[in-house]
């Protein structure tokens, strides 16, 4: 998609030449200064009862009198927030699907462009990406995404501040959008396509494109590192594991990096603690954490901020077999701590704990792990916010702020020491699960044991990494949150 800005007088928008003109209307009244002809058309549509200045209302007018574009799309946001504006853009673009629209112009009318210009531009790009994305890698019969290939954000002449902010927002939005699409593509591929080897190849490809340092470690190298916990999860599968290390170096070598750790279970059967058959196909999405950090790596490499970033991915399958990990087994993690396996379906934390120990060698400024970790988090927060845990106040605030800025929301959860009581074991230093009560919290408490030497955050994205039902597919979250977080850490 070609995104650009163009200067245009808002009192003469009707003369803009494109296949479609989209007006995103904020508030419950028409602002002054809007093109008189367009104002008349909008007022007439309201009078006829075809349109309202309320959230969710939209209308397409074909060959409207006095408008150069053959299609005029009206999309009301109701509120004047960035979130409401994004929803209105998606609604408007939905009307253009399947039509012969190659180029559309978009104008935000009635919004505080001085305060939210860059965010509006960013979300404009992301809304377009969401509205036009079609998965087709293993479904060549999928409908075409449509002809839309160019979107122009119209900037009122003389609004120099918005013009500058819009260009910055477009650039950030395009980078994040590309990262989101990459994450969705990785997550949507079936487990027989998106293997640990495939994830390694995707990161290697990014390394070649952007000049990143990439290592993809095999089983022998992981054994040498002493990652007994990670190895125990992978031992039941014939698919070889991969431990992926990628480094973006945008600052001095002396500057401590931010480290992102992604859970890469490319298929999760539950192992010997086998999952129910219903919806088990969705366990191909259990590498959503890995997909999101790969997408973030791409976005950051595109934006080239002055920061150092390390991405770590522990990737394997969790399968039942004669070699598989069993309930009651005790494994030794890279940290030296022993772990009693009470449930082999609590495998994400077993691969992450070794990756968190590995992260120590980078002497990081902060480490954030991202994982589709617990069904308990889905029960707690649904699909709206990701669960967020942190052992550092500044890091927690930064992650929250990044979620708000990107509209990729998270919610801080507790880490009280009392929750660790349920992880006590008679046979090892720690058990891999506690009781069902507070399951997302006890999972985070388990990980916290392996992240005591640095500022650490954990994002449980089990409810936000994908959607089920008719809209089944990866969401690409939390690429937006993570990218904004990394950018916020630039010194």
Buried (B, 14 or more C-beta within 10 A) or exposed (E): BEBEBEEBBBBEBBBBEBBBBBBBBBBBEBEEEBBEBBBEBBEEBBEEEEBBBEBEBBBBBEEBEEBEBBBBBBBBBBBBBBBBBBBBBBBBBBBBBEBEBBBBBBBBBBBEBEEBBBBBBBBBBBBBBBBBBEBEEEEEEEEEBBBBEBBBBBBBEEBEEBBBBBBEBBBBBBBBBBBBBBBBBBBBBEBEEBBBBBBBBBBBEBBEEBEBEBBBBBBEEBEEBBBBBBBBBBBBBEBBBBBBBBBBBBBEEEBBBBBBBBBBBBBBBBBBBEBEEEEBEBBBBBBBBBBBBBBBBBBBBBBEBEBBBBBBBBBBBBBBEEEBBEBEBBBBBBBEBBBBBBBBBBBBBBBBBBBBBBBBEBEBBBBBBBBBBBBBBBEBBEBEBBBBBBBBEEBBEBBBBBBBBBBBBBBBBEBEEEBBEBBEBEEBBBBBBBEEEBBBBBBBBBBBBBBEBBBBBBBBBBBBBBBEEEEBBBBBBBBBBBBBBBBBBEE
